[in-house]
Amino acid sequence: MAAPLKFSKTHEWVREEGGGTVTVGISEYAQSQLGDVIYLELPSVGQKLESGARLGVIESVKAASDLYSPVAGEVVEVNQDLKEHPEYINDDPYGKGWVLKLKSVTAANSSLLDQAMYEDFVKGQA
Amino acid sequence: MPLQYTSIREEHLAVRQAAGLFDLSHMGELRIRGKNAQALVQAVVARDIAKLAPGRAQYTVLCNEQGGIIDDLLVYAEEDGYFLVVNASNQDGDDDWIHRHAGDTSVENIGRRTALIAVQGPLAVEIVQSLADRELGGVRYYAFVDGAVGGIACRISRTGYTGEDGFELFCGNDQALALWNMLLEHGRDRGLKPAGLGARDTLRLEAGMRLYGNDMDDRTTPFEAGLAWTVSLEKDFIGAAALRKAQQPSRLLAGAKMLDRAIPRHGYPVIHDGQPVGAVASGNISFTLGHGIAMVYAPPTLSSVGTRLAIEVRGTGAPAEVVALPFYKRSHPK
């Protein structure tokens, strides 16, 4: 069974995959706010990211927005399918629409929210 | 009008493949009446409307004394006057401007009591026809008839802002909801979908249609904006003297297609040989073509088809090439 998702206040999600590796994506709420995703600018494998650092850009028809890394780590894989199918972010943000995987994730980021807390946070934003 | 009902992409493709339903009731409408109505319209719009027959409409611009575009609009010729369809955000300004030159001619702003619902797409004509009390096949592009759709009195105008065939239906505010629901009910089986402001923008961009405020403003001349065809310099109108001297502008609105996956957006710099030479006026993805497209201001020497340019996207020059406007032209008959 997959580990539970944790969320940043900038609407990225993280899932622990074991061995200090995590998968990162964007939340259902974020994709619904962005609308049709048409392009992503993502880092290369090997790039090291600080927690809260800009990891890339996501563009929808409406606007270009920054993506932030919810944890610190090194990029080990980028979802190549998103090049041809950026709409996976809209269709399946917690599945086919994952964005990248990070390794060497040291400490858990204590500012991340669990699903229930994140849903409350989103309600507060609406 | 919401930005989207379901998804901008779905709504865009519905209009290209079947039909979309737009609530454009925010648009402004002015009615000009009186024996000097034609002289007033001639004095304020750039195009010669003397030969515009009742039942026909033309696209043109209102200019200030400097030749800058105050608004772009459609002029409808009626039996006893003119009906102007103007941008929502400019309707009060246009009303004031025309009033200032009106003398004893009546100018009435009916925008706030007039609703506008557009049905656009290859199946739009048959959808509207199925509810109309008139034979619409003979209503040519940029022509209109006053009739009824689903029993609701409407001006039925074969115009639009999407690059597709279709109709724009003007009716009283109190009838708009009933008209909307009836069209949706009759069109749903044919693929008619409600479409929002987002799809309206991506559709009009593919069709090379200008958006006031983005592609032009009161410091842009119609020559710069590529709208020379809406200007008749042989007649007199406000701005004509300035425009006669402005026929060789130093910048032109040109079409550009992106050669990679970058998405151009309003305000991004246009670069040539490492130097900024202009800016993107409107840009986005083209869902029909599958790549980014933009209307850009560039010097005339760099605006001919085939010229390579770069558009600066977040500090990096993305390759682009000047192409002819419009980006998209419908293939099915008018």
HADDOCK unambig.tbl for C-alpha pairs under 7 A between the chains (distance, minus, plus):
assign (segid A and resid 35 and name CA) (segid B and resid 7 and name CA) 6.56 0.50 0.50
assign (segid A and resid 36 and name CA) (segid B and resid 7 and name CA) 6.39 0.50 0.50
assign (segid A and resid 36 and name CA) (segid B and resid 8 and name CA) 6.59 0.50 0.50
assign (segid A and resid 36 and name CA) (segid B and resid 9 and name CA) 6.61 0.50 0.50
assign (segid A and resid 61 and name CA) (segid B and resid 284 and name CA) 6.68 0.50 0.50
assign (segid A and resid 61 and name CA) (segid B and resid 285 and name CA) 6.97 0.50 0.50
